[in-house]
């Protein structure tokens, strides 16, 4: 009943993370997905790191006790305790794996040092002592607790915990031959990081091997750290270029010999996005996507022979989503399966009936069963109660900006039952204990500040009445940070939006409007949560200065409005999303208090791309634009993301041309501030120079700010954030002056 073990169907890229950070969504999501706690295996308690110590709280009365003290975390010969970034218990709870001295790998700090604390003896020993410092990745105990496996230098190792003897399971790892972890594209677009799995009997390890040797290198250039430039190579598969080759092997721990699995299809034209040992049987279950990502196959594989059998196949005219449950921005995130009926079936999610629903998929060839039923999207699975026969999930049939907890029978015989109290209108989330007895419930809305409570799941009652959210609702009320609204375009498309009006708003005056956009399948911006509508880039108070601030979700954003809404953007990025945003803006321009001469738009990453397209394609609407880290030419971005949503340029090049801002750069009439980090490994700086060339060609004047060696977040280096905020704010105030007139 591990709530992480699920097979689902939606993926979102890191492109959304930056935008979420900027408008405060990310901090709210972190709160909603566990609140910094880790549930204990007993189902009655949870752990938290407090003041450098691990503390255990036991429910229902929340009694606390120190489980691991600073003294226990202090290595022999040291005067300082380890600073713990991550911890994990062995299955028998007798050992604890501790992660420290971490280093960033692309997006997260997934490389560092690991230590093992023996709870019985109190001994504290470092893993991989003979390997380079801060080089270990994804260490985990074997099921029997006798060993630990980890990756270092793109090779897999196993260490005997009783003798500290280290044994290499692979020895051929290089920069481009990657064992047990992944390359840039897999991590960025599938959240694949941890690339190996222990067998249930602790005798073997299944692992991914990525061969990126045929992937062309893209070079970032560092001009500032020495008097000679330094090239920084990245194996980055651009759209239209074939993917890295991928295969799965099973290595025997005793002799370090690998048996390669016979996965059908060209390994360089397919992706393996999920792999796990089937409990009890010892076989592997993997999910394979074809290159276009419109066909998904589930395969049962015998590790001893490598023989595979396809047990389920699903296709979509657009793409098959690979949903990642929980928070994919944590190092222990794995996208696994949830086993039902003594591992004879799994829980799966699909949009095959037009809505995202849960299904039971048999591993024995029996007919599938629809679990959640109705004209609504299952937003997220929260817990599967196999013994009780229930599944708990989030949904909001009537309002895509909100979330509520529902449950239904696992056998699909019951209608969904709403569990969230009717008075909590807004965004609810739940983190269930290991057994499902308790849950941490979080809630906020446009007008209610974020709050949390521990619940008894069986009756949905708060454990401490005075700490219950409903009991505190009056005290939690805050001044709404925005107001939600809906607008219908001339195409009869209804879009959700939020709006922040100026302080002392006077409807007889006309105000400037600043649109915040993202618009692509990676993120929706309109949610009924507290803090929505804040702009952390603006150095000041937009409301006090006299701006109207608006964001809208167009067709193609991952709003929970059904498959047709989300997948209408297939082969239409840069077209349908831009069209919807512009038509909605035209309706807003009809409002008597809007000044049509002061209309600005801004966005980051995909939002920067949308900003450019809106400014270029609809210059009669948008007078000022600030585009940050934008994709100026769709042909420069990675193949996994771009081919998923746009197809192959070899087959439909015209769609890429029509969707790229560079195609319309000659139409620029308004004011453009373009910002990009030269060290951006995600959206390459070449986008800026390609776009600049096109603007120069047509004598279009604009302002440009390159940030040397900064990545996609443009956050590195002293003074960077303040400089960016000042630049953004001054430009907006100059070219889209605030205040009512």
C-alpha positions in Angstrom: 0.0 0.0 0.0 2.9 2.4 -0.8 1.2 5.5 -2.1 4.1 6.3 -4.4 3.7 3.0 -6.3 1.4 3.9 -9.1 1.3 3.9 -12.9 -0.3 7.0 -14.3 -0.3 9.2 -17.3 0.7 12.8 -17.3 4.1 14.5 -17.5 5.1 18.1 -17.0 8.5 19.5 -17.8 10.8 21.7 -15.7 9.8 24.6 -17.9 6.9 25.0 -15.6 9.0 25.1 -12.5 10.5 28.5 -13.1 7.1 30.0 -13.7 5.6 28.3 -10.6 8.5 29.6 -8.5 7.9 33.1 -9.7 4.2 33.3 -8.9 4.5 31.4 -5.6 2.8 28.2 -6.8 5.8 26.0 -6.1 5.9 26.9 -2.4 2.3 26.1 -2.1 2.7 22.7 -3.9 5.6 21.8 -1.5 3.2 22.5 1.4 0.5 20.5 -0.1 2.5 17.4 -0.8 3.7 16.4 2.7 4.6 19.7 4.5 8.2 18.6 5.1 7.3 15.3 6.8 8.1 11.7 6.0 5.5 9.1 7.1 6.9 6.2 9.1 6.1 2.6 8.0 3.9 1.9 11.1 1.2 4.3 9.7 0.8 6.0 13.1 3.7 8.4 13.1 5.9 10.7 10.9 9.4 12.1 10.9 10.7 15.6 10.6 14.2 17.1 10.7 14.3 19.7 13.4 17.4 21.7 14.5 19.7 19.1 12.9 18.0 16.1 14.6 15.5 13.6 13.4 12.3 13.8 15.4 9.4 11.3 15.4 5.8 12.4 16.1 3.2 9.8 17.0 -0.4 10.3 16.3 -3.1 11.0 17.4 -1.6 13.1 20.2 1.5 14.2 18.3 3.9 13.1 21.1 7.5 13.7 19.9 10.8 11.9 20.5 14.3 12.4 19.1 15.1 9.4 16.9 18.5 10.5 15.8 20.4 13.1 17.8 23.2 15.4 16.7 25.6 13.3 18.7 24.6 10.2 16.6 25.1 12.2 13.4 28.6 13.3 14.3 31.2 11.0 12.6 34.1 9.7 14.7 36.9 12.3 14.8 34.6 15.2 13.9 33.2 17.9 16.1 30.3 18.7 13.8 27.2 16.6 13.0 26.4 15.8 9.4 24.0 18.2 7.7 21.3 15.8 6.3 19.5 16.6 3.0 17.7 13.2 2.8 17.2 10.1 4.8 15.7 6.6 4.3 15.2 3.7 6.6 15.9 0.0 5.8 12.9 -2.3 5.5 13.5 -3.6 9.0 13.9 0.0 10.4 17.3 -0.9 11.9 19.5 1.2 9.6 19.2 4.7 8.3 20.7 6.0 5.0 21.8 9.6 5.3 22.6 11.9 2.3 24.9 14.9 2.8 27.4 17.2 1.0 25.2 17.3 -2.0 25.9 18.6 -5.4 23.6 19.7 -8.2 23.1 17.5 -11.3 21.1 19.4 -13.8 18.0 20.3 -11.7 18.4 18.7 -8.3 21.2 18.0 -5.8 21.3 14.2 -6.5 25.1 13.7 -6.1 26.8 13.6 -2.7 28.0 11.5 0.2 26.0 8.7 1.9 26.4 7.5 5.4 24.7 4.5 7.2 23.6 4.8 10.8 23.0 1.5 12.6 20.2 2.1 15.0 21.2 -0.9 17.2 24.9 -0.2 17.6 25.0 3.5 16.9 27.8 3.1 14.4 28.0 5.7 11.7 29.9 4.6 8.5 30.3 6.3 5.2 29.5 4.4 2.0 31.9 4.4 -1.0 34.9 5.7 0.9 37.3 4.8 -1.9 35.2 6.7 -4.5 35.5 10.4 -5.2 33.9 12.7 -2.6 30.3 13.8 -3.3 30.0 11.3 -6.2 27.4 8.9 -5.0 23.9 8.9 -6.4 20.6 7.2 -5.4 22.0 4.9 -2.7 19.4 2.5 -1.3 19.4 -0.5 0.9 18.8 -4.0 -0.4 15.5 -5.5 0.8 17.4 -7.8 3.2 19.2 -4.8 4.7 22.7 -6.4 4.2 23.9 -4.3 1.4 23.5 -0.9 -0.3 23.7 -0.1 -4.0 24.6 3.3 -5.5 25.8 4.9 -8.7 29.2 6.7 -9.0 30.7 7.9 -12.2 27.8 6.3 -14.2 28.6 2.9 -12.8 26.6 0.8 -10.3 28.3 -0.5 -7.1 27.1 -2.7 -4.2 28.7 -2.4 -0.8 28.5 -5.1 1.9 27.4 -3.2 5.0 29.1 -5.6 7.4 32.6 -5.6 5.7 32.4 -2.2 3.7 33.6 -4.2 0.7 32.6 -2.4 -2.5 31.9 -4.4 -5.7 31.4 -2.9 -9.1 28.3 -4.2 -10.9 29.2 -2.3 -14.1 32.6 -0.9 -15.2 32.0 0.6 -18.6 30.3 3.8 -17.5 31.5 7.0 -19.3 30.1 10.5 -19.8 27.9 9.1 -22.6 27.4 5.4 -21.5 25.3 5.8 -18.5 24.4 3.0 -16.1 21.9 3.3 -13.3 20.9 7.0 -14.0 20.0 9.1 -17.0 21.0 11.7 -19.5 19.8 15.3 -19.6 16.7 14.7 -21.8 15.3 11.7 -19.7 15.7 13.7 -16.5 14.2 16.9 -17.8 11.2 15.4 -19.6 10.4 12.1 -17.9 11.8 12.9 -14.4 13.9 9.8 -14.7 16.9 10.1 -12.4 17.1 6.9 -10.2 17.9 4.3 -12.8 18.2 1.0 -10.9 16.0 -1.4 -8.8 16.8 -4.1 -6.3 15.2 -7.5 -6.9 12.9 -8.6 -4.0 15.4 -11.4 -3.0 18.4 -8.9 -2.9 20.3 -11.1 -5.4 20.2 -8.9 -8.5 19.7 -5.4 -9.7 17.8 -4.2 -12.8 19.0 -1.1 -14.4 18.7 1.3 -17.3 21.7 1.8 -19.6 21.6 5.0 -21.7 23.9 5.2 -24.6 24.2 8.9 -25.6 27.4 8.5 -27.6 25.6 9.2 -30.9 23.9 12.4 -29.5 25.5 15.5 -30.9 27.1 17.8 -28.4 25.8 21.3 -27.8 28.4 23.6 -26.5 27.8 26.3 -23.9 30.6 28.9 -23.8 32.0 30.4 -20.6 33.8 33.6 -21.4 34.2 35.0 -17.9 36.1 32.6 -15.6 39.4 32.8 -17.5 41.0 34.9 -20.2 40.4 32.1 -22.7 36.9 30.8 -23.4 35.8 27.5 -22.1 33.5 25.1 -23.9 31.0 23.2 -21.9 29.6 20.2 -23.9 26.1 18.7 -23.3 24.7 15.7 -25.0 21.4 17.3 -26.0 19.1 15.7 -28.6 17.4 18.5 -30.5 13.9 17.9 -32.0 14.2 15.8 -35.1 17.4 14.2 -33.9 17.2 10.5 -32.8 17.0 9.9 -29.0 19.7 8.2 -26.9 19.7 4.5 -27.1 18.2 2.8 -24.0 18.1 -0.8 -22.8 17.5 -2.6 -19.5 19.9 -5.2 -18.0 19.7 -7.3 -14.9 23.0 -7.8 -13.1 23.7 -10.7 -10.7 25.2 -9.3 -7.5 27.3 -12.5 -6.9 29.2 -12.5 -10.2 28.4 -9.0 -11.6 27.2 -10.5 -14.9 24.5 -8.7 -16.8 21.7 -10.3 -18.8 20.1 -7.9 -21.3 16.4 -7.8 -21.6 14.9 -8.4 -25.0 12.7 -5.3 -25.4 11.1 -5.2 -28.9 11.9 -2.2 -31.2 14.8 -0.1 -32.0 16.4 1.1 -28.6 17.2 4.4 -30.3 13.6 5.0 -31.5 11.8 4.1 -28.2 11.8 5.3 -24.6 11.7 3.1 -21.5 10.0 5.3 -18.9 9.1 2.9 -16.1 10.6 -0.3 -14.9 10.2 -2.4 -11.7 10.3 -5.9 -10.4 6.9 -7.5 -10.0 6.7 -8.6 -6.4 6.8 -12.4 -5.7 7.2 -13.3 -9.3 10.6 -11.9 -9.8 9.8 -10.7 -13.3 10.1 -7.2 -14.6 7.3 -4.9 -15.7 8.3 -2.0 -17.9 6.6 0.7 -19.8 7.9 1.6 -23.3 6.9 4.6 -25.3 7.6 4.9 -29.0 9.5 8.0 -30.2 6.4 10.0 -31.0 5.0 9.0 -27.6 1.6 8.2 -29.0 1.9 4.5 -28.2 2.5 3.0 -24.8 3.3 -0.7 -24.2 3.5 -2.6 -20.9 5.8 -5.6 -21.0 6.3 -8.5 -18.7 10.0 -9.7 -18.9 11.7 -12.8 -17.5 15.1 -11.6 -16.1 16.8 -15.0 -16.4 16.2 -15.2 -20.2 15.3 -11.6 -21.1 12.2 -12.8 -22.9 9.4 -10.2 -23.0 5.7 -10.3 -23.5 3.4 -7.3 -24.3 0.5 -7.4 -21.9 -1.1 -4.0 -22.7 -1.0 -1.4 -25.4 -2.5 2.0 -25.6 -2.5 4.6 -28.4 -3.6 8.3 -28.7 -4.0 10.4 -31.7 -1.9 13.1 -30.0 0.4 11.7 -27.2 0.1 9.2 -24.3 0.8 11.0 -21.0 3.2 9.6 -18.4 1.8 11.0 -15.2 4.2 11.5 -12.3 2.5 11.3 -8.9 3.7 13.2 -5.9 6.5 15.8 -6.1 9.0 15.0 -8.9 11.3 17.6 -7.5 12.6 15.3 -4.7 15.6 13.0 -5.1 13.6 9.9 -3.9 11.0 10.4 -6.5 10.3 7.2 -8.6 7.5 6.6 -11.0 6.6 3.1 -10.1 3.5 0.8 -10.2 0.9 0.0 -7.7 0.1 -3.7 -7.4 -3.4 -5.0 -6.9 -4.9 -8.5 -6.5 -1.7 -10.0 -5.2 0.3 -8.4 -8.0 -2.0 -9.9 -10.7 -3.0 -6.4 -11.9 -2.0 -2.8 -11.6 -3.7 0.6 -11.2 -3.3 2.6 -14.4 -4.5 6.0 -15.7 -5.7 6.8 -19.1 -7.6 9.4 -21.1 -9.0 6.8 -23.5 -12.7 7.8 -22.7 -12.0 11.5 -23.0 -11.3 12.0 -19.3 -8.3 11.0 -17.1 -9.5 8.0 -15.2 -8.1 5.1 -13.2 -8.3 1.5 -14.5 -7.3 -1.9 -13.3 -5.0 -3.5 -15.9 -4.6 -7.2 -15.6 -1.1 -8.7 -16.0 -2.8 -12.0 -17.0 -4.7 -10.8 -20.0 -8.1 -10.4 -18.3 -10.4 -7.4 -19.4 -9.5 -4.1 -17.8 -11.8 -2.4 -15.3 -12.7 1.3 -15.2 -12.4 2.4 -11.5 -13.2 6.1 -11.5 -16.3 6.9 -13.6 -17.9 10.1 -14.8 -17.3 13.2 -16.9 -14.5 14.6 -14.8 -10.7 14.2 -14.6 -9.0 12.2 -11.9 -6.4 14.8 -10.9 -4.1 12.8 -8.7 -4.1 9.5 -6.8 -3.5 9.9 -3.1 -3.9 6.4 -1.6 -4.9 2.9 -2.4 -6.6 0.9 0.4 -6.3 -2.6 -1.0 -7.6 -4.3 2.1 -10.6 -2.0 2.4 -11.2 -1.9 -1.4 -11.0 1.8 -1.9 -9.0 4.3 -3.9 -8.6 7.9 -2.8 -8.0 10.6 -5.4 -8.3 14.3 -6.1 -10.9 15.7 -8.5 -13.0 18.8 -9.1 -15.8 18.0 -11.6 -17.3 21.5 -11.5 -14.2 23.8 -11.3 -10.9 23.1 -12.9 -9.1 25.6 -10.6 -9.9 23.7 -7.4 -9.1 20.3 -5.9 -11.1 18.0 -3.6 -10.6 14.5 -2.1 -12.9 11.7 -3.4 -12.9 8.0 -2.9 -14.5 5.1 -4.8 -14.5 1.3 -4.9 -11.4 -0.3 -6.4 -13.7 -2.7 -8.3 -15.4 0.3 -10.1 -18.9 -0.5 -8.8 -19.6 2.7 -6.9 -20.0 6.3 -7.8 -17.2 8.7 -6.5 -17.8 9.9 -3.0 -16.8 13.5 -2.0 -14.9 13.5 1.3 -13.6 17.1 1.5 -16.1 19.2 3.6 -18.3 21.4 1.4 -17.2 24.5 3.3 -13.6 24.2 2.1 -14.0 25.6 -1.4 -10.6 25.9 -3.0 -7.5 23.8 -3.3 -7.2 20.8 -1.0 -4.4 18.2 -0.9 -3.7 15.2 1.2 -0.6 13.2 2.2 -1.7 9.8 3.5 0.2 7.8 6.1 1.7 4.4 5.1 -1.5 2.5 6.2 -4.0 5.1 5.3 -5.1 5.6 8.9 -4.1 9.3 9.0 -3.6 12.0 6.5 -2.1 15.5 6.5 -4.7 17.8 4.9 -3.7 21.1 3.4 -6.0 23.8 2.2 -6.0 27.3 0.7 -8.0 29.4 -1.6 -7.9 32.9 -3.1 -9.2 34.3 0.2 -8.0 31.7 2.8 -4.4 31.5 3.8 -2.6 28.1 3.6 -3.5 25.8 6.5 -2.9 22.2 7.5 -4.3 19.6 9.9 -3.9 16.0 10.6 -7.0 13.9 10.0 -8.3 10.5 10.8 -9.1 9.2 7.4 -12.0 6.8 8.3 -14.2 9.7 9.5 -12.3 12.7 8.1 -12.2 14.3 11.5 -9.3 16.5 12.6 -7.2 14.9 15.4 -7.2 18.1 17.5 -10.4 20.0 17.1 -9.1 23.5 17.9 -6.4 22.9 15.2 -8.9 21.9 12.6 -9.1 24.0 9.5 -12.8 24.5 9.7 -12.5 25.7 13.3 -9.9 28.2 12.2 -11.5 29.4 9.0 -12.4 32.9 10.3 -8.9 33.5 11.5 -7.4 32.2 8.3 -9.3 34.6 6.1 -7.0 37.0 4.3 -7.4 39.8 1.8 -7.8 38.0 -1.5 -4.6 38.3 -3.6 -6.7 38.1 -6.8 -10.2 37.4 -8.1 -11.1 34.5 -10.3 -13.1 35.0 -13.4 -14.1 33.3 -16.6 -14.2 34.8 -20.1 -15.6 33.5 -23.3 -13.9 34.4 -26.6 -15.5 35.0 -29.9 -14.7 31.4 -30.8 -16.9 30.4 -27.8 -13.9 29.1 -25.8 -14.4 29.7 -22.1 -11.1 30.4 -20.2 -10.4 30.6 -16.5 -8.4 33.6 -15.3 -7.3 35.5 -12.3 -7.1 39.3 -12.0 -5.5 41.6 -9.5 -7.0 45.1 -9.5 -5.2 48.2 -8.3 -5.6 49.5 -4.8 -8.3 52.1 -4.6 -9.6 51.0 -8.0 -11.8 53.6 -9.7 -13.9 52.0 -12.5 -14.2 55.5 -14.1 -10.5 55.5 -14.9 -8.5 53.5 -17.4 -5.6 51.3 -16.1 -2.7 49.4 -17.8 -3.0 45.6 -18.0 0.0 43.3 -17.5 -0.7 39.7 -18.7 1.3 36.9 -17.2 1.4 33.9 -19.6 2.7 30.3 -19.8 0.2 28.7 -22.2 2.0 25.4 -23.0 1.1 21.8 -21.9 3.7 21.9 -19.0 1.7 24.2 -16.7 -1.6 25.9 -15.9 -1.4 29.2 -14.1 -4.9 29.7 -12.8 -5.6 28.0 -9.5 -7.8 28.8 -6.6 -4.9 29.1 -4.1 -3.8 31.8 -1.8 -0.9 33.9 -3.2 -2.0 33.5 -6.8 -1.5 36.8 -8.6 1.6 37.8 -6.9 4.6 38.8 -9.1 7.8 38.2 -7.2 9.9 39.7 -10.1 8.3 43.1 -9.7 10.3 45.2 -7.4 7.5 46.9 -5.6 3.7 46.5 -5.3 1.8 46.3 -8.6 -1.5 46.9 -6.9 -0.3 50.0 -5.1 1.4 51.3 -8.3 -1.8 50.9 -10.3 -1.5 47.9 -12.6 -4.2 45.4 -13.5 -2.5 42.0 -13.4 -4.1 39.1 -15.3 -3.4 35.5 -16.2 -5.5 33.1 -18.4 -5.4 29.4 -19.1 -6.0 28.7 -22.8 -6.7 25.4 -24.6 -3.7 23.1 -24.4 -2.8 23.9 -20.8 -3.0 20.9 -18.5 -6.2 22.2 -16.9 -8.6 19.4 -15.7 -11.2 20.0 -18.5 -10.9 16.7 -20.3 -8.6 15.3 -23.0 -10.0 17.4 -25.9 -9.1 20.6 -24.1 -5.6 19.5 -23.2 -4.7 17.8 -26.5 -6.1 20.4 -28.8 -2.6 21.9 -28.8 -1.0 18.9 -30.5 1.0 20.2 -33.5 -0.4 23.7 -32.5 2.1 25.2 -30.0 2.5 28.8 -31.0 -0.8 28.8 -32.8 -3.9 27.7 -30.8 -2.6 28.9 -27.5 -1.6 32.3 -28.9 -4.9 32.6 -30.7 -6.9 31.9 -27.5 -4.8 34.3 -25.4 -5.3 37.1 -28.0 -9.0 36.6 -28.4 -9.4 36.7 -24.6 -7.4 39.9 -24.5 -9.7 41.4 -27.1 -12.6 40.7 -24.8 -10.8 42.3 -21.9 -10.0 45.4 -24.0 -13.8 45.9 -24.1 -13.8 46.6 -20.4 -14.3 50.3 -19.8 -11.5 50.5 -17.2 -8.8 49.0 -19.4 -6.4 51.3 -21.3 -5.8 49.7 -24.7 -2.6 51.8 -25.2 -1.0 50.3 -22.1 -1.1 46.5 -22.6 1.9 44.4 -21.5 2.7 40.7 -21.5 5.5 38.7 -19.9 6.5 35.1 -19.3 9.5 32.8 -18.6 10.6 29.8 -20.6 7.4 28.6 -22.4 5.8 31.8 -21.2 8.6 33.8 -22.7 7.9 32.0 -26.0 4.3 32.9 -25.7 5.2 36.5 -24.9 7.2 36.8 -28.1 4.5 35.2 -30.2 1.8 37.5 -28.8 3.9 40.6 -29.3 4.8 39.6 -32.9 1.5 38.0 -34.0 -0.8 40.5 -32.4 1.0 43.8 -32.3 -2.3 45.7 -32.3 -3.1 44.3 -28.9 0.2 43.9 -27.0 2.3 47.1 -26.8 5.1 45.9 -24.4 6.6 42.5 -23.8 9.2 41.0 -21.4 10.4 37.6 -22.5 12.7 35.6 -20.3 14.6 32.4 -21.4 12.3 31.9 -24.4 12.3 29.4 -27.1 12.6 31.6 -30.2 12.8 28.8 -32.6 11.0 25.5 -31.9 13.7 23.5 -33.8 16.2 24.3 -31.1 14.5 22.5 -28.2 14.9 18.9 -27.0 13.3 16.0 -28.9 11.3 14.4 -26.0 9.3 17.6 -25.2 9.0 19.0 -28.7 8.2 15.8 -30.5 5.6 14.8 -27.9 3.5 17.9 -28.5 4.5 18.8 -32.1 5.4 15.6 -33.9 8.5 15.1 -36.0 9.8 18.1 -38.1 10.7 15.6 -40.8 7.0 15.0 -41.2 5.3 18.3 -40.4 7.9 21.0 -40.5 5.3 23.7 -41.3 3.9 23.3 -37.8 7.2 24.2 -36.2 7.7 27.2 -38.5 4.1 28.5 -37.8 4.6 28.1 -34.1 8.0 29.7 -33.8 8.3 33.4 -32.7 11.3 33.9 -35.1 8.8 33.5 -38.0 6.9 36.6 -36.9 9.8 38.7 -35.5 9.6 41.1 -38.5 6.1 42.2 -37.2 7.4 43.7 -34.0 6.0 47.2 -33.4 5.9 47.6 -29.7 8.5 47.5 -26.9 10.5 44.3 -26.3 12.8 43.4 -23.5 14.5 40.0 -24.2 16.4 38.3 -21.4 18.5 35.1 -21.5 21.2 33.3 -19.6 24.2 32.4 -21.7 24.7 29.2 -19.6 21.1 28.0 -20.1 21.4 24.2 -20.7 17.6 23.9 -21.1 16.6 26.6 -23.5 19.8 27.4 -25.2 21.2 30.9 -25.6 21.3 30.3 -29.3 17.5 31.1 -29.3 18.4 34.7 -28.3 21.0 35.1 -31.0 18.8 33.6 -33.7 16.0 35.9 -32.8 18.3 38.9 -32.5 19.5 38.2 -36.1 16.0 38.2 -37.4 15.1 41.5 -35.5 18.2 43.1 -36.8 17.5 42.0 -40.3 14.2 44.0 -40.3 15.6 46.9 -38.2 13.3 46.1 -35.3 14.6 48.0 -32.2 14.5 46.2 -28.8 16.4 45.9 -25.6 18.4 42.8 -24.8 20.0 41.5 -21.6 22.3 38.5 -21.6 23.3 37.1 -18.2 26.7 35.5 -18.4 26.8 31.8 -17.5 23.4 31.9 -15.8 21.2 28.8 -16.3 17.5 28.7 -17.1 16.7 30.0 -13.6 19.0 33.1 -14.0 19.7 32.8 -10.3 23.4 32.1 -10.0 26.0 34.7 -9.0 25.9 37.6 -6.5 23.3 40.3 -7.2 21.7 38.4 -10.1 18.1 38.2 -8.7 18.1 41.8 -7.6 19.5 43.0 -11.0 16.9 41.0 -12.9 14.0 42.3 -10.7 15.2 45.9 -11.1 15.6 45.5 -14.9 12.2 44.0 -15.2 10.5 46.6 -13.1 12.1 49.6 -14.6 11.3 48.5 -18.1 7.7 47.8 -17.3 7.3 51.1 -15.6 8.9 53.0 -18.4 7.1 51.5 -21.3 3.8 50.5 -19.7 3.4 53.3 -17.1 1.2 52.4 -14.0 -1.8 54.2 -12.6 -5.3 55.1 -13.6 -6.0 57.9 -16.0 
